[in-house]
Amino acid sequence: MTDIFHEIEEDLRRERLRRLWDRFGGLIIALVVLIVVGAAGWSGYTYWQNQRAEEAGNAFLQASVLMEEGKYAEAEAAFNTLAQEAPAGYRTIARLRAANAAAAQNPAAGIKALDALATDTRVDSLVRDMATLRAALLMVDTASLADVRSRVEGLINNPSAPVRNSAREVLALAQLRAGESTEAHKTATAITEDAEATPGLRSRAELIRRITTTAEPAVPASEVPAQQGNAGGVNTEPGNTPVAPQVPPAPETSSAPAPAPAAPEASTPEATPPAAPGSGAASQ
């Protein structure tokens, strides 16, 4: 009896499976085929991407060699090609390097290319900040202090910007070039007081601080004790350096004896006037 029940259950199970297969068999086969084809396609796409990345890496290396050799025009063209055709990971870096190659030939063209990169919202914010900083650095020798300040002010005032201390360094250089030594000193001090500043930035900022340190004022001449009567004719006027008086040379001494002073001439006695008559003088 037990075997009969088992056989009936097996028959029912097979019947259910047959009905399920008849209903969903095609869909199951299609799903399996799709999974296999998808896996193969993803594997082929990954291989193609790796090949493109390898080719782009070699092209980027060749363009960098051209840059190091001073062939800026060829390097710029190679980087621009990478910026258009290379994978996404290389495009932004290639644009930045192409702008640097352009700046090596013409700073104005380099600044224009960097500005285009800095205003492209599709680019990562850090790369945009670097482009802004690079453009401001190129402007230090040609633009006014106000123009440089307007470029880096946003980076300096952003406490979360990773390049804020580099922006301060660019501003300090522009202030130093414009003759604003006091402001350059303050800007460099802000770098040294920032705990997140790198050792290299701290070292350069300290150098700017030393250059812009005001020398100690000279002691006023009124506080210098003057000699009584200004002996020796020393010039003690303010702003003048005291000069030792010139002592005239002593006269040469001669070995010959000095001539004796002449004796005074004997004075001739004046004639005695005759006595007046009646003077009472007795005549001998």
C-alpha positions in Angstrom: 0.0 0.0 0.0 2.8 2.4 0.9 4.5 1.8 -2.5 1.3 2.7 -4.3 1.0 6.0 -2.5 4.6 6.9 -3.3 4.1 6.1 -7.0 1.0 8.3 -7.0 2.9 11.2 -5.4 5.7 10.8 -7.9 3.3 10.9 -10.8 1.6 14.0 -9.4 5.0 15.7 -8.9 6.1 14.9 -12.4 2.9 16.3 -13.8 3.3 19.5 -11.9 6.9 19.9 -13.2 5.8 19.2 -16.7 3.1 21.8 -16.5 5.5 24.4 -15.1 8.1 23.7 -17.8 5.5 23.9 -20.5 4.4 27.3 -19.1 7.8 28.8 -18.1 10.4 26.7 -19.9 11.1 29.2 -22.7 11.4 32.0 -20.2 13.9 30.1 -18.1 16.0 29.2 -21.2 16.0 32.8 -22.3 17.1 34.0 -18.9 20.0 31.5 -18.8 21.1 32.6 -22.3 20.9 36.2 -21.3 23.0 35.6 -18.2 25.7 33.8 -20.2 25.7 36.5 -23.0 25.8 39.3 -20.4 28.7 37.8 -18.6 30.6 37.3 -21.9 29.8 40.9 -23.0 30.9 42.4 -19.7 34.1 40.4 -19.9 34.7 41.7 -23.5 33.9 45.3 -22.5 36.3 45.1 -19.6 39.0 43.8 -21.8 38.3 46.6 -24.3 38.4 49.3 -21.6 41.7 47.9 -20.3 43.1 48.1 -23.8 42.0 51.7 -24.2 43.4 52.6 -20.8 46.7 51.0 -21.7 46.9 52.9 -25.0 45.9 56.1 -23.3 48.6 55.6 -20.7 51.3 55.1 -23.3 50.1 58.2 -25.2 50.1 60.2 -22.0 53.6 59.1 -21.2 54.8 60.1 -24.7 53.2 63.5 -24.4 54.8 64.0 -21.0 58.2 63.2 -22.6 57.6 65.8 -25.2 56.7 68.3 -22.4 60.0 67.5 -20.6 62.0 68.0 -23.9 60.6 71.5 -24.3 58.4 70.5 -27.4 55.4 72.4 -26.0 53.4 72.7 -29.2 53.6 69.0 -29.9 52.9 68.2 -26.2 49.8 70.4 -26.3 48.4 68.8 -29.4 49.0 65.3 -27.9 47.3 66.2 -24.6 44.3 67.8 -26.4 43.9 64.6 -28.4 43.8 62.6 -25.2 41.4 65.0 -23.7 38.9 64.2 -26.5 39.5 60.5 -27.1 41.0 59.0 -23.9 39.0 57.3 -21.2 37.3 59.5 -18.6 40.2 59.0 -16.1 42.7 60.6 -18.5 40.6 63.4 -20.0 40.7 65.8 -17.1 44.4 65.3 -16.4 45.1 65.7 -20.1 43.2 69.0 -20.2 45.2 70.3 -17.2 48.5 69.3 -18.8 47.5 70.8 -22.2 46.8 74.1 -20.4 50.3 74.0 -18.8 51.9 73.3 -22.2 50.0 76.3 -23.7 51.1 78.5 -20.8 54.7 77.6 -21.4 54.3 79.1 -24.9 51.9 81.9 -24.1 50.8 82.7 -20.5 47.6 84.4 -21.7 46.6 81.3 -23.7 47.4 79.1 -20.7 45.3 81.2 -18.4 42.4 81.1 -20.9 42.6 77.3 -21.0 42.8 77.0 -17.2 39.8 79.3 -16.8 37.8 77.1 -19.1 38.7 74.1 -17.0 38.0 75.9 -13.7 34.4 76.8 -14.8 33.5 73.4 -16.1 31.0 71.9 -13.6 31.5 68.4 -15.0 35.0 68.4 -13.6 35.8 67.5 -10.0 35.9 70.4 -7.6 39.5 69.7 -6.6 40.7 69.9 -10.2 38.8 73.1 -10.7 40.5 74.6 -7.6 43.9 73.5 -9.0 43.1 75.2 -12.3 42.1 78.4 -10.6 45.3 78.3 -8.5 47.5 77.7 -11.5 46.0 80.5 -13.4 46.5 82.9 -10.5 50.1 81.8 -10.3 50.6 82.6 -13.9 49.2 86.1 -13.3 51.6 87.0 -10.5 54.2 88.5 -12.9 51.7 90.2 -15.3 48.5 91.1 -13.6 47.7 93.5 -10.8 47.5 92.6 -7.1 43.7 93.1 -7.2 43.3 90.7 -10.1 45.3 88.0 -8.4 43.4 88.6 -5.1 40.1 88.2 -6.9 41.2 84.8 -8.2 42.3 83.2 -5.0 40.1 85.0 -2.4 37.4 82.3 -2.7 39.9 79.6 -2.1 41.5 81.4 0.9 38.1 82.1 2.6 37.0 78.4 2.2 38.3 76.6 5.3 37.6 73.2 3.7 39.5 73.9 0.5 42.6 71.7 0.4 44.5 74.3 -1.6 43.8 77.3 0.6 47.4 77.6 1.9 48.7 77.3 -1.6 46.3 80.2 -2.5 47.7 82.2 0.4 51.2 81.6 -0.9 50.3 82.9 -4.4 48.7 86.0 -2.8 51.8 86.6 -0.7 54.0 86.5 -3.8 51.7 89.0 -5.5 51.8 91.3 -2.5 55.5 91.0 -2.3 55.8 91.9 -6.0 53.4 94.9 -5.5 55.6 96.2 -2.6 53.0 95.4 0.1 55.6 93.9 2.4 53.4 94.2 5.5 50.5 92.4 3.9 52.8 89.7 2.5 54.1 89.2 6.0 50.6 88.7 7.4 49.6 86.3 4.6 52.7 84.2 5.2 52.1 84.2 8.9 48.6 82.8 8.3 50.2 79.9 6.5 52.6 79.1 9.3 49.8 79.2 11.8 47.6 76.8 9.9 48.1 73.3 11.4 47.2 71.7 8.0 49.9 73.4 6.0 52.5 71.1 4.5 56.2 71.3 5.5 57.1 72.7 2.1 54.5 75.4 2.3 55.6 76.3 5.9 59.2 76.5 4.7 58.4 78.9 1.8 56.1 81.0 4.0 58.8 81.3 6.6 61.2 82.5 3.9 58.7 85.2 2.9 58.3 86.2 6.5 62.1 86.7 6.8 62.2 88.7 3.7 59.4 91.0 4.8 60.5 91.4 8.4 61.0 95.1 9.2 64.5 96.0 10.3 65.0 97.5 13.8 64.8 101.3 13.7 68.1 103.2 14.2 68.6 105.1 17.5 67.6 108.8 17.0 70.5 111.2 17.1 68.8 113.1 19.9 69.2 110.1 22.2 73.0 109.8 21.5 75.0 111.7 24.2 76.7 114.5 22.4 80.3 115.6 23.4 80.6 118.8 25.2 80.8 121.7 22.7 80.7 119.1 19.9 84.4 118.8 20.2 86.3 117.8 17.1 83.5 119.0 14.8 81.6 115.6 14.8 78.5 115.7 12.7 75.6 114.6 14.9 72.7 115.6 12.8 69.9 112.9 12.5 70.4 110.5 9.7 74.1 111.2 9.4 76.8 108.7 10.5 79.3 110.3 12.9 82.6 110.8 11.2 85.9 111.1 13.1 87.4 114.6 12.8 90.3 115.0 10.5 93.4 115.9 12.6 95.8 118.1 10.6 99.3 116.7 10.3 101.9 118.0 12.8 104.4 120.4 11.3 107.8 119.0 10.4 110.5 119.7 13.0 113.9 121.0 12.0 117.1 120.1 13.7 118.5 123.6 13.3 118.3 125.7 16.4 115.6 128.3 16.5 117.0 131.9 16.1 117.3 133.9 19.3 114.8 136.7 19.8 116.1 140.1 18.8 117.1 142.4 21.7 114.9 145.4 22.2 116.4 148.5 20.7 117.5 151.2 23.3 115.1 153.9 23.4 116.6 157.4 22.8 116.0 159.7 25.8 114.0 162.7 24.9 115.8 166.1 25.4 115.1 167.8 28.7 113.2 171.0 28.2 114.8 174.1 29.7 113.7 175.2 33.0 111.2 177.8 33.1 112.4 181.1 34.5 111.6 181.6 38.1 111.3 178.0 38.8 113.6 178.4 41.8 116.2 176.1 40.5 119.6 176.9 41.7 122.3 177.3 39.2 125.5 175.7 40.0 
